[in-house]
Amino acid sequence: MDSRQISWWPVHTFLEAALAQANCGPLPTAGTPSWQALADTDHRKILALASAGEHAILAWETAQEHRAEAAKAIAAAEDWPAAARQIRAGRGPTYVPRHKEATA
């Protein structure tokens, strides 16, 4: 199975080199009226989409890092093997031990 880890930096360096090679100057932001006004055959239109995609990659990488931090916090928040043993034994966190009453 391929890794699902997302890394923004390789995307950024690839796009930076592609934009430098294209030498097309500033790009309009994808979706804006100036972007919409570009002909569908204008290479700046697709490059603007790639540039917008780079920002999505950065957001995904950041979200990935936050999920990893949250997972580490959850793992450290409890003695999970002990919790699993309690659950398997039928004694979760609400377990109240019962005492047998003496019969007379």
Protein Blocks (a to p, Z undefined) as FASTA:
>chain_A
ZZfbdcfklmmmmmmmmmmmnonojaddehiaklmmpcfklmklmmmmmmmmmmmmmmmm
mmmmmmmmmmmmmmmmpcfklmmmmmmnopafklccddddddZZ
